[in-house]
Amino acid sequence: MQGEPLGPEAEIDHDAPLVPYRQLAQILTARIHRGDWQPDRPIASENQLVQEYGIARSTVRRTIALLVEDGLVYVVPHRGTFVQKPE
């Protein structure tokens, strides 16, 4: 990763060296740490994230997969993506 991690108010920069799904992962991670979403509560839906950040649904899904892999969120089928409780 290059440079400082993106903050919770950052926008996706399509011309940046960091690919959009990793930019979104940094932004959502910052929003989780800031307390925008509480543990065991859902984050914004895929549709909301697509509209808010102007990116493709596949990019949002790749971001969510990365956050699941990092242990920050978990997915409940047909319910949404939820913030993992801190360990």
C-alpha positions as a Markdown table, in Angstrom:
| # | Residue | x | y | z |
|---|---|---|---|---|
| 1 | Met | 0.0 | 0.0 | 0.0 |
| 2 | Gln | 1.3 | 3.4 | -0.8 |
| 3 | Gly | 0.9 | 6.6 | 1.2 |
| 4 | Glu | -1.3 | 7.2 | 4.2 |
| 5 | Pro | -4.5 | 5.2 | 4.6 |
| 6 | Leu | -7.6 | 6.9 | 3.4 |
| 7 | Gly | -9.9 | 8.5 | 6.0 |
| 8 | Pro | -13.6 | 8.1 | 6.5 |
| 9 | Glu | -14.5 | 11.2 | 4.5 |
| 10 | Ala | -12.3 | 10.3 | 1.5 |
| 11 | Glu | -13.7 | 9.7 | -2.0 |
| 12 | Ile | -12.6 | 7.1 | -4.6 |
| 13 | Asp | -9.9 | 8.4 | -6.9 |
| 14 | His | -10.0 | 6.4 | -10.1 |
| 15 | Asp | -6.7 | 7.8 | -11.2 |
| 16 | Ala | -4.8 | 6.8 | -8.0 |
| 17 | Pro | -2.3 | 4.0 | -8.0 |
| 18 | Leu | -4.4 | 2.2 | -5.4 |
| 19 | Val | -7.2 | 0.2 | -7.0 |
| 20 | Pro | -10.8 | 1.4 | -6.1 |
| 21 | Tyr | -11.8 | -1.7 | -4.1 |
| 22 | Arg | -8.8 | -1.2 | -1.8 |
| 23 | Gln | -9.5 | 2.5 | -1.5 |
| 24 | Leu | -13.1 | 1.7 | -0.5 |
| 25 | Ala | -11.8 | -0.9 | 2.0 |
| 26 | Gln | -9.7 | 1.8 | 3.7 |
| 27 | Ile | -12.6 | 4.2 | 3.7 |
| 28 | Leu | -15.0 | 1.7 | 5.2 |
| 29 | Thr | -12.4 | 0.5 | 7.7 |
| 30 | Ala | -11.9 | 4.1 | 8.9 |
| 31 | Arg | -15.7 | 4.5 | 9.1 |
| 32 | Ile | -16.0 | 1.4 | 11.3 |
| 33 | His | -13.2 | 2.5 | 13.6 |
| 34 | Arg | -14.8 | 6.0 | 13.8 |
| 35 | Gly | -18.0 | 4.3 | 15.0 |
| 36 | Asp | -20.3 | 5.0 | 12.0 |
| 37 | Trp | -21.6 | 1.4 | 12.5 |
| 38 | Gln | -21.7 | -0.5 | 15.8 |
| 39 | Pro | -20.7 | -4.1 | 16.3 |
| 40 | Asp | -23.4 | -6.6 | 15.1 |
| 41 | Arg | -25.1 | -3.8 | 13.2 |
| 42 | Pro | -25.3 | -3.6 | 9.4 |
| 43 | Ile | -23.1 | -1.4 | 7.3 |
| 44 | Ala | -24.5 | 0.4 | 4.3 |
| 45 | Ser | -26.0 | -1.9 | 1.7 |
| 46 | Glu | -24.2 | -2.8 | -1.6 |
| 47 | Asn | -26.7 | -0.5 | -3.4 |
| 48 | Gln | -26.0 | 2.4 | -1.0 |
| 49 | Leu | -22.2 | 2.0 | -1.4 |
| 50 | Val | -22.5 | 1.8 | -5.2 |
| 51 | Gln | -24.4 | 5.1 | -5.3 |
| 52 | Glu | -22.4 | 6.8 | -2.6 |
| 53 | Tyr | -19.0 | 6.1 | -4.1 |
| 54 | Gly | -19.9 | 5.9 | -7.8 |
| 55 | Ile | -18.4 | 2.4 | -8.3 |
| 56 | Ala | -19.5 | -0.9 | -9.7 |
| 57 | Arg | -21.3 | -3.5 | -7.6 |
| 58 | Ser | -18.5 | -6.0 | -8.3 |
| 59 | Thr | -16.0 | -3.5 | -6.8 |
| 60 | Val | -18.2 | -3.2 | -3.6 |
| 61 | Arg | -18.4 | -7.0 | -3.4 |
| 62 | Arg | -14.7 | -7.4 | -3.7 |
| 63 | Thr | -14.2 | -4.8 | -1.0 |
| 64 | Ile | -16.6 | -6.6 | 1.3 |
| 65 | Ala | -14.8 | -9.9 | 0.7 |
| 66 | Leu | -11.5 | -8.2 | 1.7 |
| 67 | Leu | -13.1 | -6.8 | 4.9 |
| 68 | Val | -14.5 | -10.3 | 5.7 |
| 69 | Glu | -11.0 | -11.7 | 5.2 |
| 70 | Asp | -9.6 | -9.0 | 7.5 |
| 71 | Gly | -12.1 | -9.9 | 10.2 |
| 72 | Leu | -13.8 | -6.5 | 10.3 |
| 73 | Val | -17.3 | -7.6 | 9.0 |
| 74 | Tyr | -19.3 | -10.7 | 8.4 |
| 75 | Val | -22.1 | -11.4 | 5.9 |
| 76 | Val | -25.5 | -12.8 | 6.8 |
| 77 | Pro | -27.2 | -14.1 | 3.6 |
| 78 | His | -30.3 | -12.1 | 2.7 |
| 79 | Arg | -29.7 | -9.8 | 5.7 |
| 80 | Gly | -26.6 | -7.8 | 4.9 |
| 81 | Thr | -23.0 | -7.1 | 6.0 |
| 82 | Phe | -22.5 | -6.6 | 9.7 |
| 83 | Val | -19.6 | -5.2 | 11.8 |
| 84 | Gln | -17.7 | -7.8 | 13.6 |
| 85 | Lys | -17.3 | -7.4 | 17.4 |
| 86 | Pro | -13.8 | -6.4 | 18.4 |
| 87 | Glu | -11.8 | -9.2 | 20.0 |
